[in-house]
Amino acid sequence: MPNTMPHITMISTLPPITGLSPYTKGLVAELSQYTHIEFLGFNHIYPKFLYPGKMQDESATGLEEHKQLNIRNVLNWYNPIGWVIEAFRINTPIVHAQWWSYPLAFLYMVILGICKLRGKKIILTVHNVLPHEKNPIKILLNKSVFFLGDKYIVHTESNKKELQGLIKNRPIHVVKHGLIENPLRGITKQEARALLKIAPEEKILLCFGHIRDYKGLDIALRSLALIKNESVKLLIAGKCWEEWGKYDQLIKHLNLSERVLLKIGFIATDEIEPIFKASDIILLPYKHFNSQSGVGALILPFHIPLIVSDTGGLTDYVLDEACITKPGDHKDLAQKTIRILQDKKLYKKLIDDCYLVQKDLSWKTIAKQTIEEVYKR
């Protein structure tokens, strides 16, 4: 395989920049086993006023350079001259760009446009065909980069259908989102709960990640209100990307103040393990979604049952209908949650299912598919 593989330039992020770093880290680490990867990443990625999240996570472990991986984190959002210079420095026949964030549209258009003029083949992995918030300017910027690609990778069949409506007569490949694995300290559930001050007898539901309207935190809260067992509580962990007040009012309105545990703010990499280990069920009650979830890919290695809504690629992370709810239906979510908490046999099966799904989403599987179906052809 290595002898027939062209060298690749990959454009994305790696730690300590947040962005797509966990995804890209897994992908390039495996791809570099088979071919040489020139990695072009970021030094400064966004202006602060465009990005409410934290842009660097110093607790995230970096990627040790493999023999066939050369990392250059040199791109700056404020330096277009640097974009041009780096575009002319690219000397591989294939440029594989990870595309996920509309604020980077002009940077990507400059670099990929120059590469296109120089005869490079452009592969775009499109993580979001449309931005999560349907703002016309965001949609326009998100689409602006699509037309520079020669081939495309998306994570779900629904993404493929969406992109086919915009890009005609160009190959689009469906390659799933690989697992996101964090370095683990090996702490027990008891130790994690002691750290977070959670009682052993409590049943913990978890909503994890950036708090944005489409992720359905309000659905999770309304669902919790229907579960009359007071020992069932909801842990909310993540940075709020919108006004927290509406959720605070909902918690008070539903009389859930004693049953909601808050860890609002940026969650560093070394905080993830105790949060997951302390939880019994992870909730992904998204109202709408078209791709695969990075949170879902992060959860699977912890082997904790998930309940997902039937939208986008979320159902790729579960194997049992008992874990799939109707989008926006808090009553359905409550019923599914109660059943899983009460049925010990089902709960164990859902843990076993996590191991099966995990095999299907290994980086080795994804790297080989990318090489055989996309790079070599």
C-alpha positions in Angstrom: 0.0 0.0 0.0 2.7 2.6 0.9 4.4 2.2 -2.5 1.3 3.1 -4.5 0.2 6.0 -2.3 0.6 9.7 -3.3 1.8 12.1 -0.6 -1.0 14.2 1.0 -1.3 17.7 2.5 -4.0 17.8 5.2 -5.5 21.1 6.3 -7.2 21.1 9.7 -6.4 21.6 13.4 -4.4 19.6 15.9 -4.0 20.2 19.7 -3.8 22.5 21.5 -6.1 24.3 19.0 -9.7 23.1 19.7 -11.6 23.1 16.3 -11.5 19.6 14.8 -8.4 18.5 16.6 -9.7 15.2 18.2 -11.0 14.0 14.9 -8.0 15.1 12.9 -5.6 13.6 15.4 -7.1 10.1 15.0 -7.3 10.4 11.2 -3.7 11.6 10.5 -2.1 9.3 13.0 -3.6 6.3 11.2 -3.2 7.7 7.6 0.5 8.4 8.3 1.0 4.6 8.7 0.5 4.3 5.0 1.7 7.5 3.3 3.5 10.7 4.0 1.3 13.5 5.4 2.2 17.2 5.3 0.0 18.7 7.9 -0.9 22.4 7.6 -2.6 23.7 10.7 -3.3 26.8 12.7 -1.4 29.0 15.1 -4.3 31.4 15.7 -7.6 30.2 14.3 -10.5 32.7 15.0 -11.0 36.3 16.1 -12.6 36.2 19.5 -15.8 38.0 18.5 -16.7 35.2 16.1 -16.2 32.3 18.4 -17.8 32.1 21.8 -15.9 28.9 22.8 -12.4 28.4 24.0 -9.9 28.2 21.2 -7.1 26.3 23.0 -7.1 23.4 25.3 -3.7 23.1 26.9 -4.7 19.9 28.6 -5.2 18.1 25.3 -2.4 15.8 24.4 -0.6 16.5 21.2 0.3 14.1 18.4 3.8 12.7 18.4 5.1 13.1 14.9 5.3 9.8 13.1 8.1 9.2 10.6 5.7 10.0 7.8 4.0 13.0 9.4 5.3 16.5 9.2 3.3 19.0 11.3 3.3 22.8 10.6 0.9 24.8 12.6 1.5 28.2 11.0 -1.8 29.6 9.7 -3.2 32.8 11.3 -6.7 34.1 10.6 -5.4 37.7 10.5 -2.6 37.1 7.9 -3.8 36.6 4.3 -0.3 37.1 3.0 0.7 34.0 5.0 -2.2 32.1 3.4 -0.8 32.8 0.0 2.7 31.9 0.9 1.6 28.6 2.4 -0.6 27.8 -0.6 2.5 28.1 -2.9 4.6 26.0 -0.5 2.3 23.0 -0.8 4.1 20.5 -3.0 1.9 17.3 -2.7 -0.4 16.3 -5.6 -3.4 15.9 -3.3 -4.7 18.5 -0.8 -7.2 17.1 1.7 -9.0 19.9 3.6 -11.3 19.4 6.6 -14.1 21.8 6.2 -16.3 22.7 9.2 -16.4 26.3 10.1 -17.8 29.3 8.0 -15.5 31.9 9.7 -12.6 30.2 7.9 -14.2 30.6 4.4 -11.9 33.3 3.0 -8.7 31.5 4.3 -9.8 28.2 2.7 -10.9 29.9 -0.6 -7.5 31.6 -0.9 -5.4 28.5 -0.1 -7.5 25.9 -2.0 -8.1 28.3 -4.9 -4.3 28.7 -5.4 -3.8 25.0 -5.1 -6.5 24.4 -7.7 -4.8 26.8 -10.1 -1.5 24.9 -9.5 -3.2 21.7 -10.6 -3.6 20.0 -7.2 -6.4 17.6 -6.6 -8.7 18.9 -3.8 -10.5 16.6 -1.5 -13.0 18.2 1.0 -14.3 16.4 4.0 -17.5 18.4 4.7 -18.4 18.0 8.3 -21.5 20.3 8.1 -23.1 20.8 4.7 -25.2 23.5 6.3 -24.3 25.4 9.5 -26.3 24.3 12.6 -27.9 27.8 12.9 -29.7 28.7 9.7 -28.4 32.2 9.2 -28.2 33.2 5.4 -24.7 34.7 5.7 -23.4 31.6 7.5 -25.0 29.4 4.9 -23.5 31.4 2.0 -20.0 31.3 3.6 -20.3 27.6 4.3 -21.2 26.8 0.7 -18.5 29.0 -0.8 -15.8 26.5 -0.3 -17.6 23.5 -1.7 -17.0 24.5 -5.4 -13.3 24.1 -5.0 -13.4 20.4 -4.4 -12.7 17.6 -6.9 -13.9 14.9 -4.5 -15.9 15.0 -1.3 -16.2 13.0 1.9 -19.2 13.3 4.2 -20.1 11.3 7.3 -23.7 10.2 6.6 -26.1 9.4 3.7 -28.2 12.4 4.6 -25.1 14.6 4.2 -24.5 13.0 0.8 -28.0 13.8 -0.4 -27.7 17.4 0.8 -24.4 17.9 -0.9 -25.5 16.3 -4.1 -28.1 19.1 -4.3 -25.3 21.7 -4.3 -22.5 19.9 -6.2 -23.4 18.2 -9.4 -21.5 15.4 -11.1 -18.7 15.1 -8.6 -17.9 12.0 -6.5 -19.1 12.1 -2.9 -18.0 9.3 -0.5 -19.6 8.4 2.8 -16.9 7.8 5.4 -18.0 7.6 9.0 -16.7 9.8 11.9 -14.0 7.8 13.8 -13.9 7.4 17.5 -12.4 10.2 19.6 -10.2 8.6 22.3 -8.9 10.5 25.3 -6.0 9.4 27.5 -7.6 7.7 30.5 -6.5 7.7 34.1 -8.5 4.6 34.8 -10.6 6.1 37.6 -13.6 4.1 38.8 -17.2 5.2 38.8 -17.1 5.6 42.6 -14.0 7.8 42.4 -15.5 9.9 39.6 -18.7 10.5 41.6 -16.7 11.4 44.7 -14.8 14.0 42.6 -18.1 15.5 41.3 -19.9 15.2 44.7 -22.5 12.8 43.3 -24.1 10.3 45.6 -23.6 6.6 44.8 -27.4 5.8 44.7 -28.2 8.6 42.2 -28.9 7.8 38.5 -27.2 10.4 36.3 -28.3 11.4 32.9 -25.7 13.5 31.0 -26.0 16.2 28.4 -22.4 17.0 27.3 -20.8 19.5 24.9 -21.5 23.0 23.6 -25.0 24.2 24.6 -26.8 25.2 21.5 -30.5 25.3 20.7 -30.5 22.5 18.1 -29.0 20.0 20.7 -32.3 19.9 22.6 -31.2 20.6 26.2 -34.8 21.9 26.8 -36.1 18.6 25.6 -33.9 16.8 28.1 -35.1 19.1 30.9 -38.8 18.6 30.0 -38.1 14.8 29.9 -36.6 14.8 33.3 -39.7 16.6 34.8 -41.7 13.5 33.6 -39.4 11.1 35.4 -40.8 11.1 39.0 -38.0 9.2 40.5 -36.1 11.9 42.5 -32.9 10.0 42.4 -32.7 10.5 38.6 -30.7 13.7 37.9 -29.4 15.5 34.9 -25.8 16.6 34.7 -25.2 19.4 32.2 -21.6 19.9 31.2 -20.4 22.2 28.5 -19.9 25.8 27.3 -23.1 27.7 26.7 -23.1 29.3 23.2 -26.4 31.2 23.8 -28.2 32.9 26.6 -28.3 30.6 29.6 -31.2 32.5 31.1 -33.8 30.6 29.2 -32.6 27.3 30.5 -32.3 28.6 34.0 -36.0 29.8 33.8 -37.1 26.4 32.5 -35.3 24.6 35.3 -37.1 26.7 37.9 -40.4 26.5 36.1 -40.2 22.7 36.1 -39.1 22.6 39.8 -35.9 20.8 38.8 -33.4 22.9 40.7 -32.5 20.0 43.1 -32.3 17.5 40.2 -30.0 19.4 37.8 -26.2 19.4 38.3 -24.4 22.1 36.4 -20.9 22.3 35.1 -21.2 25.2 32.7 -18.1 26.4 31.0 -15.3 25.0 28.9 -14.6 21.3 29.6 -10.9 20.6 29.4 -9.7 17.2 28.1 -8.6 16.0 31.5 -12.1 16.7 32.9 -13.9 14.5 30.4 -13.2 11.1 32.0 -14.7 11.7 35.5 -17.8 13.3 33.9 -18.5 10.3 31.7 -17.5 7.7 34.3 -20.0 9.3 36.8 -22.9 9.0 34.3 -25.4 6.2 33.7 -26.9 7.3 30.4 -25.8 9.9 27.8 -28.6 11.9 26.1 -28.3 13.3 22.6 -31.8 14.7 22.1 -31.0 16.8 19.1 -33.9 18.6 17.4 -32.2 18.6 14.0 -28.8 17.4 12.8 -27.4 16.2 9.5 -24.0 14.8 10.3 -22.4 12.4 12.9 -21.8 13.8 16.3 -18.3 14.4 17.7 -19.8 13.9 21.2 -21.2 10.5 20.1 -17.7 9.5 18.9 -16.3 10.7 22.2 -18.7 8.7 24.3 -18.5 5.3 22.7 -15.1 4.3 24.2 -16.5 4.8 27.7 -19.2 2.1 26.9 -22.1 4.0 28.4 -25.6 3.6 27.0 -26.7 6.4 24.7 -30.2 7.7 23.9 -30.3 9.6 20.6 -32.9 11.3 18.5 -33.6 10.0 15.0 -31.9 12.7 13.0 -28.7 12.8 10.9 -26.1 10.2 11.8 -26.9 10.0 15.5 -28.5 6.5 15.0 -25.1 5.2 13.8 -24.0 5.2 17.4 -26.7 2.8 18.6 -27.9 -0.7 17.6 -31.2 -0.9 19.5 -34.5 0.8 18.8 -34.9 1.3 22.5 -32.3 4.0 22.3 -33.8 6.0 19.5 -36.4 8.8 20.2 -38.4 11.1 18.0 -36.8 14.5 17.6 -38.3 17.1 19.9 -40.5 14.5 21.7 -39.7 14.9 25.4 -42.4 12.3 26.4 -40.7 9.7 24.2 -37.3 10.5 25.7 -38.7 10.1 29.2 -40.3 6.7 28.4 -37.1 5.4 26.8 -35.0 6.7 29.7 -37.2 5.0 32.3 -37.2 1.7 30.5 -33.4 1.6 30.2 -32.9 2.5 33.8 -35.3 -0.1 35.0 -34.4 -3.0 32.7 -31.0 -4.3 33.8 -30.8 -6.9 31.0 -31.4 -4.2 28.4 -28.9 -1.9 30.1 -26.2 -4.5 29.8 -27.1 -5.2 26.2 -26.6 -1.5 25.4 -23.2 -1.5 27.0 -22.3 -4.6 24.8 -23.6 -2.7 21.7 -21.1 0.1 22.4 -18.2 -2.4 21.9 -19.7 -3.6 18.5 -20.2 0.0 17.2 -16.7 0.9 18.4 -15.2 -1.7 16.1 -17.0 -0.3 13.1 -15.7 3.2 13.8 -12.0 2.4 14.3 -9.5 4.7 12.7 -7.9 1.8 10.9 -11.2 1.0 9.1 -11.7 4.7 8.3 -8.1 5.3 7.1 -8.2 2.2 4.8 -11.6 3.3 3.3 -10.2 6.8 2.7 -7.1 5.5 1.0 -8.8 2.8 -1.2 -12.0 4.7 -2.2 -10.7 8.3 -2.3 -6.9 8.8 -2.5 -6.0 5.9 -4.8 -8.8 6.7 -7.3 
